[in-house]
Amino acid sequence: MIEELLPGSVAVVEAHGRDALGAGVLLYPEEEAVIARAVEKRRREFTAVRACARQAMEKLGVPPQPVLPGERGAPRWPEGLVGSMTHCDGYCAAALVRAGDLASLGIDAEPHDRLPDGVLDTVALPAEQTRLRGLARSHPDIHWDRLLFSAKESVYKAWFPLTGKWLDFLEADIEIAPGTGADLSGGFRARLLVPGPLVDGLRVEVFDGRWTVRKGLAATAVVVPRP
C-alpha cells in the first residue's frame, strides 16, 4: 500500500495481520535492552516494524542491523540510508532509500476512522479545517480529518532528520488534493510556516506527499528530493 506512494528507488516492506505482530522475530541485544520493560503491545509493534526494516535493508544490499531509537525516538539508520517506519493495529511498514537518492522521507498509517473529539482543533489550522469541510461534502466516504493527521505525521518524520528540531502540528499548512473517479488516493502539499530545512545548501519551503485509503487504513508518504 505505502510502496505505491513512493518512488521506485525506495525499498518498502509492509506486514499485515499476524505478520504485523512480530511473532517469531528475534531482536538484537541492543534492541532488547530498549524495550526490556515495555508492555506486550509496545514490544510487538517494536519487533514487527524492525523486522520490516531489516528486510528493507536487504533489498538495498545492506546487511541487517539493529535499529535503535535516537533523539525524540527517531530511528537511527545505517550510514548512507534514510528512512521511516510506521505501525498501527494490524499493520506496520518500513521504507528505506539510499541517502544519495533522497534527502529524507516520512511514512505514516492510521486506522481509517474519524479522529477522536477535540483532536482536530489541536492539529489543524483554521484554513485546513475549512478545506476539510469542503472535501467532506464532495467526498463523504473518506475521513479527511484522519488523513490530515496522517499527512502531518509523515511531514514531521521527513522534517526531523533534516533539522533535529520539533515541528508542531500547526507549523505546516497542508492542502490535500482528492483523487479522480473511484480512486481513493491523491496528493498533498505541506507549506512550512517556519524556516524550512537546508538540503544541499538550498532551503526547502514545501514538502510534497501522496495518500491512499485502503483495507481500513489511511496511509501517507512524503519524500524530500535532493535539488
PyMOL commands that set and color helices and strands:
alter all, ss='L'
color gray80, all
select helices_A, chain A and resi 2-5+17-21+29-34+40-59+71-73+119-123+126-138+144-163+169-171
alter helices_A, ss='H'
color red, helices_A
select strands_A, chain A and resi 11-16+68-69+75-76+81-88+91-98+102-111+172-177+185-192+198-199+202-203+206-214+217-225
alter strands_A, ss='S'
color yellow, strands_A
deselect
rebuild
show_as cartoon
